[in-house]
C-alpha cells in the first residue's frame, strides 16, 4: 500500500509542476519479488528484512533551474527496519550501494547483478533500521540514460548476507500522460470485456 500511495503522490506532484520548472523525474524500487528493498529481489534464496521509500523517495533534478549540465540524483526517505515501519534485517548493515549499469534494461527482468557504481551513506548500520543520508549524486548524461532504462539498483549488504540482503532496481515512475493513457486503455478493455459477457 505504501508503494501505491507513493506512486499516486508522485503522479499528482508531477502533473502540477509549471512548464518552465526544472524537470524532476521520480523513481520507485522494483524487483522480482515486488516493490521496495526486498530480500526476494536478491538473486538466490535470501531471507531477511525489508525496506523501501517513504515521503520524497528517489528523484532526479535535471538542473534547468540552476545549471543545465547538472543532473542530481537524490536518494532520500529510503530506509529499512522496524524503526522505519519495515521489518528488521537479519544482522547489522555492512555496506550500501547503487550498483550499475546492468547489461540490459531493467536488469533483464530485475535479475542481473553488476559492480558498485556509488556508495550510499547510512544514518545507522542497525538491523532495526536506518535511512540513506548521502548528498545528491551528480550524474553524467550517459548515466541519466542508464538510470532511466532501469539499469541501476540499490543493494544493502549485511553481516549475514555479505552479497546483499535487500535490493531494488531504480525504475522511473511513468509520466502522468502515459499513466492516463494506460488507464484509459484499461477502462476501454474492461468495458469491452463487460459487453462480451
C-alpha positions as a Markdown table, in Angstrom:
| # | Residue | x | y | z |
|---|---|---|---|---|
| 1 | Unk | 0.0 | 0.0 | 0.0 |
| 2 | Unk | 2.9 | 2.4 | 0.8 |
| 3 | Unk | 4.2 | 1.9 | -2.8 |
| 4 | Unk | 0.8 | 2.7 | -4.3 |
| 5 | Unk | 0.4 | 5.8 | -2.2 |
| 6 | Unk | 3.8 | 6.9 | -3.2 |
| 7 | Unk | 3.1 | 6.4 | -6.9 |
| 8 | Unk | -0.2 | 8.3 | -6.6 |
| 9 | Unk | 1.6 | 11.2 | -4.8 |
| 10 | Unk | 4.4 | 11.3 | -7.4 |
| 11 | Unk | 1.9 | 11.5 | -10.2 |
| 12 | Unk | 0.0 | 14.4 | -8.6 |
| 13 | Unk | 3.2 | 16.3 | -7.9 |
| 14 | Unk | 4.5 | 15.8 | -11.5 |
| 15 | Unk | 1.2 | 16.8 | -13.1 |
| 16 | Unk | 1.0 | 20.1 | -11.1 |
| 17 | Unk | 4.5 | 21.4 | -12.0 |
| 18 | Unk | 4.8 | 24.6 | -14.1 |
| 19 | Unk | 6.0 | 24.0 | -17.7 |
| 20 | Unk | 9.2 | 26.2 | -17.2 |
| 21 | Unk | 10.3 | 24.4 | -14.0 |
| 22 | Unk | 13.2 | 22.1 | -13.8 |
| 23 | Unk | 12.2 | 18.6 | -14.7 |
| 24 | Unk | 12.0 | 16.4 | -11.6 |
| 25 | Unk | 11.8 | 12.7 | -12.5 |
| 26 | Unk | 10.7 | 10.4 | -9.7 |
| 27 | Unk | 11.6 | 6.7 | -9.2 |
| 28 | Unk | 10.5 | 3.7 | -7.2 |
| 29 | Unk | 12.2 | 0.5 | -6.3 |
| 30 | Unk | 11.2 | -2.8 | -8.1 |
| 31 | Unk | 12.4 | -6.3 | -8.2 |
| 32 | Unk | 11.3 | -9.9 | -8.9 |
| 33 | Unk | 9.6 | -10.1 | -5.5 |
| 34 | Unk | 7.8 | -6.8 | -5.8 |
| 35 | Unk | 8.1 | -3.1 | -4.9 |
| 36 | Unk | 10.7 | -2.0 | -2.4 |
| 37 | Unk | 14.0 | -3.2 | -1.0 |
| 38 | Unk | 13.2 | -6.8 | -0.5 |
| 39 | Unk | 15.3 | -10.0 | 0.2 |
| 40 | Unk | 13.3 | -11.7 | -2.6 |
| 41 | Unk | 14.7 | -9.2 | -5.1 |
| 42 | Unk | 18.2 | -10.6 | -4.4 |
| 43 | Unk | 19.4 | -13.5 | -6.6 |
| 44 | Unk | 19.3 | -16.8 | -4.8 |
| 45 | Unk | 17.4 | -17.8 | -1.7 |
| 46 | Unk | 17.9 | -14.9 | 0.6 |
| 47 | Unk | 15.7 | -14.3 | 3.7 |
| 48 | Unk | 15.9 | -11.0 | 5.6 |
| 49 | Unk | 14.4 | -7.7 | 6.4 |
| 50 | Unk | 12.7 | -5.2 | 4.2 |
| 51 | Unk | 13.0 | -1.5 | 3.3 |
| 52 | Unk | 11.8 | 1.0 | 0.7 |
| 53 | Unk | 10.7 | 4.5 | 0.1 |
| 54 | Unk | 8.6 | 6.9 | 2.1 |
| 55 | Unk | 8.0 | 10.6 | 1.6 |
| 56 | Unk | 10.0 | 12.2 | -1.2 |
| 57 | Unk | 11.9 | 8.9 | -2.0 |
| 58 | Unk | 14.1 | 9.0 | -5.1 |
| 59 | Unk | 14.2 | 11.8 | -7.7 |
| 60 | Unk | 16.4 | 13.3 | -10.3 |
| 61 | Unk | 16.6 | 17.1 | -10.9 |
| 62 | Unk | 17.7 | 17.9 | -14.4 |
| 63 | Unk | 19.2 | 21.2 | -13.2 |
| 64 | Unk | 17.4 | 23.5 | -15.6 |
| 65 | Unk | 16.7 | 25.9 | -12.8 |
| 66 | Unk | 20.4 | 26.4 | -11.9 |
| 67 | Unk | 22.9 | 24.5 | -14.0 |
| 68 | Unk | 21.7 | 22.7 | -17.2 |
| 69 | Unk | 24.9 | 20.5 | -17.0 |
| 70 | Unk | 24.0 | 19.1 | -13.6 |
| 71 | Unk | 21.8 | 16.1 | -13.0 |
| 72 | Unk | 21.4 | 15.5 | -9.3 |
| 73 | Unk | 20.1 | 12.1 | -8.1 |
| 74 | Unk | 18.7 | 12.3 | -4.6 |
| 75 | Unk | 18.1 | 9.1 | -2.5 |
| 76 | Unk | 16.1 | 10.5 | 0.4 |
| 77 | Unk | 13.4 | 9.0 | 2.6 |
| 78 | Unk | 14.6 | 5.5 | 1.8 |
| 79 | Unk | 15.1 | 3.2 | 4.7 |
| 80 | Unk | 14.9 | -0.2 | 6.3 |
| 81 | Unk | 14.0 | -2.0 | 9.6 |
| 82 | Unk | 11.2 | -1.6 | 12.2 |
| 83 | Unk | 12.2 | 1.9 | 13.1 |
| 84 | Unk | 11.1 | 2.9 | 9.5 |
| 85 | Unk | 8.0 | 0.7 | 9.6 |
| 86 | Unk | 9.6 | -2.1 | 7.6 |
| 87 | Unk | 10.9 | -5.4 | 9.0 |
| 88 | Unk | 14.4 | -5.8 | 10.6 |
| 89 | Unk | 17.5 | -7.1 | 8.8 |
| 90 | Unk | 19.0 | -10.4 | 9.9 |
| 91 | Unk | 22.1 | -8.6 | 11.2 |
| 92 | Unk | 23.9 | -5.2 | 11.0 |
| 93 | Unk | 24.3 | -3.4 | 7.7 |
| 94 | Unk | 27.9 | -3.6 | 6.4 |
| 95 | Unk | 27.6 | -1.7 | 3.1 |
| 96 | Unk | 25.1 | 0.0 | 0.9 |
| 97 | Unk | 25.5 | 0.9 | -2.8 |
| 98 | Unk | 24.0 | 1.8 | -6.1 |
| 99 | Unk | 25.1 | -0.9 | -8.5 |
| 100 | Unk | 25.1 | -0.5 | -12.2 |
| 101 | Unk | 24.8 | -0.4 | -15.1 |
| 102 | Unk | 23.4 | -3.9 | -15.7 |
| 103 | Unk | 23.8 | -5.3 | -19.2 |
| 104 | Unk | 20.2 | -5.0 | -20.1 |
| 105 | Unk | 17.3 | -2.6 | -19.4 |
| 106 | Unk | 15.5 | -3.3 | -16.1 |
| 107 | Unk | 18.3 | -5.8 | -15.4 |
| 108 | Unk | 16.7 | -8.3 | -17.8 |
| 109 | Unk | 13.6 | -8.8 | -15.6 |
| 110 | Unk | 15.4 | -7.4 | -12.5 |
| 111 | Unk | 17.7 | -10.5 | -12.3 |
| 112 | Unk | 21.1 | -9.2 | -13.3 |
| 113 | Unk | 23.9 | -8.2 | -11.0 |
| 114 | Unk | 26.8 | -5.9 | -11.6 |
| 115 | Unk | 29.5 | -3.9 | -9.8 |
| 116 | Unk | 29.3 | -0.9 | -7.4 |
| 117 | Unk | 28.8 | 2.5 | -9.0 |
| 118 | Unk | 28.2 | 4.7 | -6.0 |
| 119 | Unk | 28.5 | 4.1 | -2.2 |
| 120 | Unk | 25.5 | 5.2 | -0.2 |
| 121 | Unk | 25.9 | 6.6 | 3.3 |
| 122 | Unk | 23.6 | 5.4 | 6.1 |
| 123 | Unk | 22.2 | 7.0 | 9.2 |
| 124 | Unk | 22.7 | 3.7 | 11.0 |
| 125 | Unk | 24.0 | 0.2 | 10.5 |
| 126 | Unk | 21.5 | -1.2 | 12.9 |
| 127 | Unk | 19.4 | -4.2 | 11.9 |
| 128 | Unk | 16.4 | -2.4 | 13.4 |
| 129 | Unk | 16.6 | 0.4 | 10.9 |
| 130 | Unk | 18.1 | 3.5 | 9.3 |
| 131 | Unk | 17.9 | 5.7 | 6.2 |
| 132 | Unk | 20.3 | 6.7 | 3.4 |
| 133 | Unk | 21.8 | 10.1 | 4.1 |
| 134 | Unk | 24.1 | 10.8 | 1.2 |
| 135 | Unk | 24.2 | 14.1 | -0.6 |
| 136 | Unk | 22.7 | 14.2 | -4.1 |
| 137 | Unk | 24.8 | 12.4 | -6.7 |
| 138 | Unk | 25.8 | 14.2 | -9.9 |
| 139 | Unk | 25.2 | 12.0 | -12.9 |
| 140 | Unk | 26.5 | 12.4 | -16.4 |
| 141 | Unk | 24.1 | 12.4 | -19.4 |
| 142 | Unk | 25.0 | 8.8 | -20.1 |
| 143 | Unk | 24.3 | 7.8 | -16.5 |
| 144 | Unk | 20.9 | 9.5 | -16.7 |
| 145 | Unk | 20.1 | 7.4 | -19.7 |
| 146 | Unk | 21.1 | 4.2 | -17.9 |
| 147 | Unk | 19.1 | 5.2 | -14.8 |
| 148 | Unk | 16.0 | 5.9 | -16.9 |
| 149 | Unk | 16.4 | 2.5 | -18.5 |
| 150 | Unk | 16.3 | 0.7 | -15.1 |
| 151 | Unk | 19.9 | -0.4 | -15.2 |
| 152 | Unk | 20.8 | 0.7 | -11.6 |
| 153 | Unk | 19.8 | -1.0 | -8.3 |
| 154 | Unk | 20.2 | -0.3 | -4.6 |
| 155 | Unk | 21.7 | -3.0 | -2.5 |
| 156 | Unk | 22.0 | -3.2 | 1.3 |
| 157 | Unk | 24.6 | -5.7 | 2.5 |
| 158 | Unk | 24.6 | -7.3 | 5.9 |
| 159 | Unk | 26.9 | -9.5 | 8.1 |
| 160 | Unk | 24.7 | -12.5 | 7.5 |
| 161 | Unk | 24.2 | -11.7 | 3.8 |
| 162 | Unk | 27.5 | -10.1 | 2.6 |
| 163 | Unk | 26.5 | -10.4 | -1.1 |
| 164 | Unk | 23.3 | -8.4 | -0.3 |
| 165 | Unk | 20.2 | -8.9 | 1.8 |
| 166 | Unk | 17.8 | -6.5 | 0.3 |
| 167 | Unk | 17.7 | -4.7 | -3.1 |
| 168 | Unk | 15.5 | -3.0 | -5.6 |
| 169 | Unk | 16.0 | -1.7 | -9.1 |
| 170 | Unk | 15.6 | 2.1 | -9.5 |
| 171 | Unk | 12.7 | 2.4 | -12.0 |
| 172 | Unk | 11.2 | 5.7 | -13.3 |
| 173 | Unk | 7.6 | 6.5 | -12.3 |
| 174 | Unk | 5.7 | 6.8 | -15.5 |
| 175 | Unk | 4.8 | 10.3 | -16.7 |
| 176 | Unk | 1.2 | 11.3 | -15.8 |
| 177 | Unk | 0.2 | 11.4 | -19.5 |
| 178 | Unk | 1.5 | 7.8 | -20.0 |
| 179 | Unk | -0.4 | 6.8 | -16.9 |
| 180 | Unk | -3.6 | 8.5 | -18.1 |
| 181 | Unk | -3.3 | 6.8 | -21.5 |
| 182 | Unk | -2.7 | 3.4 | -19.8 |
| 183 | Unk | -5.7 | 3.9 | -17.5 |
| 184 | Unk | -7.9 | 4.9 | -20.5 |
| 185 | Unk | -6.9 | 1.8 | -22.3 |
| 186 | Unk | -7.6 | -0.4 | -19.3 |
| 187 | Unk | -11.1 | 1.2 | -18.9 |
| 188 | Unk | -11.7 | 0.5 | -22.5 |
| 189 | Unk | -10.7 | -3.1 | -22.3 |
| 190 | Unk | -12.8 | -3.7 | -19.2 |
| 191 | Unk | -15.8 | -2.1 | -20.8 |
| 192 | Unk | -15.3 | -4.2 | -23.9 |
| 193 | Unk | -14.9 | -7.4 | -21.8 |
| 194 | Unk | -18.1 | -6.4 | -19.9 |
| 195 | Unk | -20.1 | -6.1 | -23.1 |
| 196 | Unk | -19.0 | -9.5 | -24.3 |
| 197 | Unk | -20.0 | -11.2 | -21.1 |
